[in-house]
């Protein structure tokens, strides 16, 4: 089972915070390229990356940010 990033949710969160995707990538310690690939669905976040994203976005739950795919 794959875990995908809910890009629309992340985009909405960033818009509310008035922050860029690059800013978010820096905060979760990844490259802007990898973040871009996750946002477009070309790559899925690794378990370690999911942990970093959840740690940074403490107020959100796993199911808010990620979607399970078959």
C-alpha positions in Angstrom: 0.0 0.0 0.0 1.3 3.4 -0.9 0.9 6.7 1.0 0.5 9.9 -1.0 0.6 13.4 0.1 -2.7 15.3 -0.1 -1.2 18.2 -2.2 -4.5 20.2 -2.1 -4.4 20.2 1.7 -0.8 21.1 1.9 -1.3 23.9 -0.7 -4.2 25.2 1.4 -2.2 25.1 4.6 0.7 27.0 3.0 -1.7 29.6 1.5 -3.2 30.2 4.9 0.3 30.7 6.4 1.3 32.8 3.4 4.3 30.5 2.8 5.8 28.9 -0.3 6.3 25.3 -1.1 10.1 25.9 -1.0 9.7 27.3 2.5 7.9 24.2 3.5 10.5 21.9 1.9 13.2 23.7 3.9 11.3 23.3 7.1 10.8 19.5 6.7 14.5 19.2 5.6 14.0 18.1 2.0 14.8 19.6 -1.4 12.4 21.7 -3.3 12.6 19.2 -6.1 11.5 16.3 -4.0 8.7 18.4 -2.4 7.5 19.3 -5.9 7.5 15.7 -7.0 5.4 14.8 -3.9 3.0 17.6 -4.5 2.4 16.5 -8.2 2.1 12.9 -7.2 5.2 11.7 -9.1 6.8 10.5 -5.8 5.4 9.3 -2.5 6.8 10.4 0.8 9.0 7.9 2.6 8.2 6.9 6.1 10.9 9.2 7.4 9.5 12.1 5.3 6.0 11.5 6.6 7.3 11.6 10.1 9.0 15.0 9.5 5.9 16.4 7.8 3.6 15.3 10.7 6.1 16.7 13.3 6.1 20.0 11.5 2.3 20.2 11.1 1.5 19.1 14.6 -2.1 20.3 14.5 -3.0 17.9 11.7 -3.5 14.2 11.8 -2.1 11.6 9.5 -5.4 11.2 7.5 -5.6 15.0 7.1 -2.3 15.2 5.2 -1.8 11.7 3.6 -4.0 9.4 1.5 -3.6 5.6 1.3 -3.5 4.2 -2.2 -3.6 0.6 -3.4 
